[in-house]
């Protein structure tokens, strides 16, 4: 595993922890208990991030 790949994996790990532990629960709770709109952004981001991560890491591995 190259240094570049390790850095990106660490970045994605931190990003995913933030999104799944903070962003998604807060937006869903806002929607349920507040006067917020349906959390479409949270749903799209939480489903697209793993696919984006996988494709990006595969690109890095294929270039190396």
C-alpha positions as CSV (number, residue, x, y, z in Angstrom):
1,X,0.0,0.0,0.0
2,X,1.5,3.3,-1.1
3,X,1.7,6.4,1.1
4,X,-0.8,8.2,-1.1
5,X,-3.3,5.4,-0.6
6,X,-2.8,5.3,3.2
7,X,-3.4,9.1,3.4
8,X,-6.6,8.8,1.3
9,X,-7.8,5.8,3.4
10,X,-7.3,7.8,6.6
11,X,-9.1,10.8,5.1
12,X,-12.1,8.7,4.1
13,X,-12.1,7.1,7.5
14,X,-12.3,10.4,9.3
15,X,-14.9,11.7,6.8
16,X,-17.1,8.7,7.2
17,X,-16.9,8.8,11.0
18,X,-18.0,12.4,10.9
19,X,-20.8,11.8,8.4
20,X,-22.2,8.7,10.0
21,X,-21.7,9.7,13.6
22,X,-22.6,13.4,13.4
23,X,-24.1,14.7,10.2
24,X,-26.7,12.0,9.4
25,X,-28.1,11.6,13.0
26,X,-28.3,15.4,13.5
27,X,-30.2,15.9,10.2
28,X,-32.5,13.0,10.8
29,X,-33.3,14.3,14.4
30,X,-33.8,17.8,13.0
31,X,-36.3,16.4,10.5
32,X,-38.1,14.3,13.1
33,X,-38.3,16.8,15.9
34,X,-37.9,20.1,14.3
35,X,-39.4,21.9,11.4
36,X,-36.6,20.8,9.0
37,X,-37.1,19.3,5.6
38,X,-36.7,15.7,4.6
39,X,-32.9,14.8,5.0
40,X,-32.3,14.1,1.3
41,X,-28.8,15.4,1.4
42,X,-27.9,13.1,4.3
43,X,-29.3,10.1,2.5
44,X,-27.6,10.8,-0.7
45,X,-24.2,11.5,0.9
46,X,-24.4,8.5,3.2
47,X,-25.2,6.2,0.3
48,X,-22.8,7.7,-2.2
49,X,-19.7,8.0,0.0
50,X,-18.8,4.3,0.2
51,X,-19.1,3.9,-3.6
52,X,-17.0,7.1,-4.1
53,X,-14.4,5.8,-1.7
54,X,-14.1,2.4,-3.3
55,X,-13.8,3.9,-6.8
56,X,-11.2,6.4,-5.8
57,X,-9.1,3.8,-3.9
58,X,-9.3,1.5,-6.9
59,X,-8.1,4.3,-9.2
60,X,-5.1,5.0,-6.9
61,X,-4.2,1.3,-6.8
62,X,-4.4,0.9,-10.6
63,X,-2.1,3.9,-11.1
64,X,0.5,2.6,-8.7
